[in-house]
Amino acid sequence: MATKELRELRHKYKAAYTSYMQSVQALSDAAQAGVWPSAEVLKAEEAALNELTFIRQALLDALHAHGAKRTDRH
């Protein structure tokens, strides 16, 4: 059974991933239009990637800790 912390981290990860993919789409749209992405788009992509990376690591750490607790019980 997933803990409340894991559920919250999964939700945050999904939101961060969605935000990052929107940034990727904005970069792709600029490239397809043959224009350089604006500074705003580049900053948004950087922030989204940083958030995704941070949340991903937090989720992986929590999953590892949860798995270790389960292993300790057996």
C-alpha positions as a LaTeX table, in Angstrom:
\begin{tabular}{lrrr}
\hline
Residue & $x$ (\AA) & $y$ (\AA) & $z$ (\AA) \\
\hline
Met1 & 0.00 & 0.00 & 0.00 \\
Ala2 & 1.43 & 3.35 & $-1.01$ \\
Thr3 & 1.90 & 5.87 & 1.72 \\
Lys4 & 0.39 & 9.33 & 1.65 \\
Glu5 & 3.89 & 10.73 & 1.01 \\
Leu6 & 4.37 & 8.48 & $-2.02$ \\
Arg7 & 0.97 & 9.40 & $-3.44$ \\
Glu8 & 1.75 & 13.11 & $-3.03$ \\
Leu9 & 5.18 & 12.72 & $-4.62$ \\
Arg10 & 3.70 & 10.80 & $-7.56$ \\
His11 & 1.16 & 13.57 & $-8.05$ \\
Lys12 & 3.89 & 16.23 & $-7.91$ \\
Tyr13 & 6.04 & 14.21 & $-10.31$ \\
Lys14 & 3.18 & 13.93 & $-12.81$ \\
Ala15 & 2.55 & 17.69 & $-12.58$ \\
Ala16 & 6.27 & 18.48 & $-12.99$ \\
Tyr17 & 6.53 & 16.11 & $-15.94$ \\
Thr18 & 3.51 & 17.70 & $-17.60$ \\
Ser19 & 4.99 & 21.17 & $-17.10$ \\
Tyr20 & 8.31 & 20.04 & $-18.54$ \\
Met21 & 6.66 & 18.48 & $-21.58$ \\
Gln22 & 4.80 & 21.75 & $-22.21$ \\
Ser23 & 8.19 & 23.49 & $-22.22$ \\
Val24 & 9.54 & 20.91 & $-24.64$ \\
Gln25 & 6.55 & 21.55 & $-26.89$ \\
Ala26 & 7.19 & 25.31 & $-26.77$ \\
Leu27 & 10.80 & 24.74 & $-27.80$ \\
Ser28 & 9.69 & 22.41 & $-30.58$ \\
Asp29 & 7.12 & 24.92 & $-31.80$ \\
Ala30 & 9.80 & 27.63 & $-31.99$ \\
Ala31 & 12.14 & 25.31 & $-33.89$ \\
Gln32 & 9.42 & 24.32 & $-36.35$ \\
Ala33 & 8.61 & 27.98 & $-36.92$ \\
Gly34 & 12.28 & 28.64 & $-37.60$ \\
Val35 & 12.60 & 31.14 & $-34.76$ \\
Trp36 & 14.79 & 31.28 & $-31.70$ \\
Pro37 & 12.80 & 30.60 & $-28.51$ \\
Ser38 & 12.22 & 33.65 & $-26.36$ \\
Ala39 & 14.14 & 34.16 & $-23.13$ \\
Glu40 & 10.87 & 33.51 & $-21.31$ \\
Val41 & 10.48 & 30.10 & $-22.98$ \\
Leu42 & 14.09 & 29.20 & $-22.21$ \\
Lys43 & 13.73 & 30.23 & $-18.56$ \\
Ala44 & 10.49 & 28.27 & $-18.26$ \\
Glu45 & 12.14 & 25.16 & $-19.71$ \\
Glu46 & 15.08 & 25.47 & $-17.32$ \\
Ala47 & 12.78 & 25.91 & $-14.31$ \\
Ala48 & 10.57 & 23.02 & $-15.40$ \\
Leu49 & 13.55 & 20.71 & $-15.87$ \\
Asn50 & 14.99 & 21.68 & $-12.49$ \\
Glu51 & 11.64 & 21.02 & $-10.79$ \\
Leu52 & 11.22 & 17.70 & $-12.58$ \\
Thr53 & 14.73 & 16.61 & $-11.61$ \\
Phe54 & 14.22 & 17.60 & $-7.98$ \\
Ile55 & 10.82 & 15.91 & $-7.65$ \\
Arg56 & 12.05 & 12.82 & $-9.50$ \\
Gln57 & 14.91 & 12.39 & $-7.06$ \\
Ala58 & 12.61 & 12.92 & $-4.08$ \\
Leu59 & 10.22 & 10.28 & $-5.45$ \\
Leu60 & 13.03 & 7.81 & $-6.12$ \\
Asp61 & 14.43 & 8.35 & $-2.61$ \\
Ala62 & 10.99 & 7.82 & $-1.07$ \\
Leu63 & 10.40 & 4.68 & $-3.14$ \\
His64 & 13.78 & 3.32 & $-2.11$ \\
Ala65 & 13.08 & 4.06 & 1.57 \\
His66 & 9.61 & 2.49 & 1.30 \\
Gly67 & 11.08 & $-0.60$ & $-0.33$ \\
Ala68 & 13.78 & $-0.86$ & 2.32 \\
Lys69 & 11.15 & $-0.72$ & 5.07 \\
Arg70 & 9.21 & $-3.52$ & 3.40 \\
Thr71 & 12.35 & $-5.62$ & 3.04 \\
Asp72 & 13.26 & $-5.07$ & 6.71 \\
Arg73 & 9.90 & $-6.49$ & 7.79 \\
His74 & 10.52 & $-9.84$ & 6.07 \\
\hline
\end{tabular}
